């Protein structure tokens, strides 16, 4: 089975969604459950490289989307998302 990775920004976005009442899930719990259940790992690519590259993604104002997409793109990886805007701009976006 291939290793699945997430951007560290996913954990911060989960916390923001939790604080706004849109999600009732702690990032630590999510990460633990995903590691145990799927072998999920947090991407360890240098974060500064992702930030510097993400400035080119002018199609979104969302900093979470910029960093999550650029980290997937840097690793030529598929990105699992329901976000329609990401699907329009990132050819490897999937939702199955």
N, C-alpha and C positions, 0 to 999 in steps of 0.2 A: 504494500500500500504506500502511495506517495505521501510525503509529509505535507500537511496543510499549514500555511502561514497566515498570520494577520499582521497588519501594521500596528505598532503600539498606539497609534491614534484611535484605533477602534476602542481600546479600553477607556480612553479619555472621552470619546463620544458616548459610550455607554453611561459613563458617570454624568455627563451633561444631560442626557435623556432621563436619567434617574432623578436628577435634581429638578428637572422641569415637570416631573410627574408623568412622563410619557412611557416610562419603562420602570418596572419594579425588579431590578436585577443589579446586583453589585458586580463591578468589573472583576474583582478577585474571584467571585463565585463562578462567573462566566468562564474565565480563563481556566480555573481548576477543572470545571466540568468538561470543557472542550479538550483539555490536555488528556484527561482520563478517558473520555469517551472516543475521541477521534485522533489523539496524538498531536493535536494542534500545537504549534509553536509560534512565538512572537518573532517577527522578522528582525534580524540583528544587523541589517545593512545600516551603515552610518546614517543617523538621522539628519545630520547637517546636509548630506548629499541630497536627501529627499526634499528637504526644505528649499534648497537652492534650485533644484530641478522643478519644483512645483510652481515656481513663479511664472513658468511658461504656460500653465493651464488657465488661460484667461476665460474659458467657457463657464467657469463657476466662481462664485464668491465664497463658497463654503470651504474653509480651511481644512476641515476633516476630509471632505471629498478629494481635495487637491492632493493631500498627502497619502491617502489610501490608494488613490489611482496611480500616483507616480511610483509608489513602492511596488505595486503590482507590475507596472510597466517596466520598471528598471530590472525586474526579475523575469520579464517576458512571461508573466503568470496570468492565468485566468483570475477574474475577480467576481466572486459570487455576490450579487446585489440585485435588488428589485428596482433600484433607482433608475427611472427612465432617462434622465439627463445623462447619467453615466453611460448607459447603454448606447445613447446617441453619439457619444464622444470617445468611448473606449471599446475597441473592436473585440477585446477578449472578455468583456463583461458577459456573464451568464446568469441565468436563473432557471433552474430545472427542478 
